[in-house]
Amino acid sequence: MDIHLLEIFIQAAREGSISKTAKKLNYAQSNVTNKVQQLEAELQTTLFYRHKKGITLTPSGEVLVSYTEKILNMLDEARAAVGNASIPSGPLTIGSMETTAAVRLPTVIAKYHLKYPAVDFSLITGPTEKLVQAVLHYELHGAFVSGPIQHPDLSQEKVFEETLVLVTSPTHPWVDSIHELQNHTMLVFPKGCTYRAKLNSVLQDEGLLPAKLMEFGTLETILACVSAGLGITLLPYSIIADYEDRGKVISHPLPAKLSSVTTMFVKRKDTLTTPALSAFLVEVNNNLSEKLH
């Protein structure tokens, strides 16, 4: 089976469109179509349903996606394994929640880049749910997520604990009780964010509903809107400490049973810890509180 055909197939499966795949790979659309048809002919099965909105995997296509991800990942691992293990190099793609990326990782990444300039490092941010799926599909070498995560294919290590606080504008009255949130607008990250899920859980446990939920895509936007008095949010204290010191926001503590959240580093159990990843985890261990292996 031609590896090149599998690379085109997996890209088409992720894009859900022949035209988007062609654009992504800088190929002619007819070339992508021919390659997919060639793979289907070789396997004697239909891999995609074709429709007006694009393409959708058939049951056979879904099975092949799983195998293709493993095959391509093993090829990457083979290249890394036979290289010069004493000098970390090659690609390293790490995922992270935006809050962790903003506060915890800049120093780690800067030191890592200075020590290992031959590593092609990429940092992808997103909510925990999305990052976990990316690790499972071999799209990330590992990710910093809110945990613990229960999945048989993932290994995880605790990195640090965070304390969640309610965050309001400086002029907002002091929040004495979680029940006071019922009459306020809450500013949240998109679905899949652990802090949003934690907020929903806290409110549901108390039988409360916020006046309104407003969804934003970036930390900076949420904090700017909170500072302007648009609403209240729930974030780790480490994220907003500097903003509070500068008088931009005020933090309000939560009961201890509601305020703790753990950040974990997750990776697939069946993937090789490359020299690049191993060196990165050493740097994380040297700069963050918990040990990683």
Number of C-alpha atoms within 10 A of each C-alpha: 8 9 12 9 17 21 16 19 27 19 18 26 20 13 17 18 19 24 18 16 23 20 13 12 15 10 12 13 15 12 12 22 17 12 16 21 19 14 19 17 12 11 12 10 13 16 25 22 12 14 9 6 8 15 17 19 19 15 13 13 20 15 12 17 21 14 13 18 17 16 15 16 18 15 12 15 16 13 12 20 14 8 14 11 12 8 14 23 20 17 17 19 18 22 27 25 22 21 20 18 18 14 12 17 17 12 13 19 18 10 14 20 15 9 13 16 13 14 19 14 19 13 14 15 19 23 23 25 16 16 25 26 12 17 21 20 17 17 16 22 23 27 26 28 29 26 17 15 16 9 11 8 12 18 16 23 17 19 19 15 15 16 17 25 22 20 27 28 22 17 12 15 9 12 16 10 11 15 14 12 19 15 12 15 18 24 23 24 23 15 14 14 19 19 21 21 14 16 19 14 14 15 17 11 9 10 10 17 15 15 11 13 16 15 14 14 12 14 15 12 12 22 25 15 17 24 23 15 16 18 23 25 25 22 23 21 19 16 19 20 15 12 16 18 10 10 12 19 23 23 24 15 17 18 11 9 7 15 19 14 19 14 22 23 24 26 24 21 13 12 16 18 19 22 21 24 21 15 17 23 19 16 18 22 16 13 15 15 12 14 15 19 9
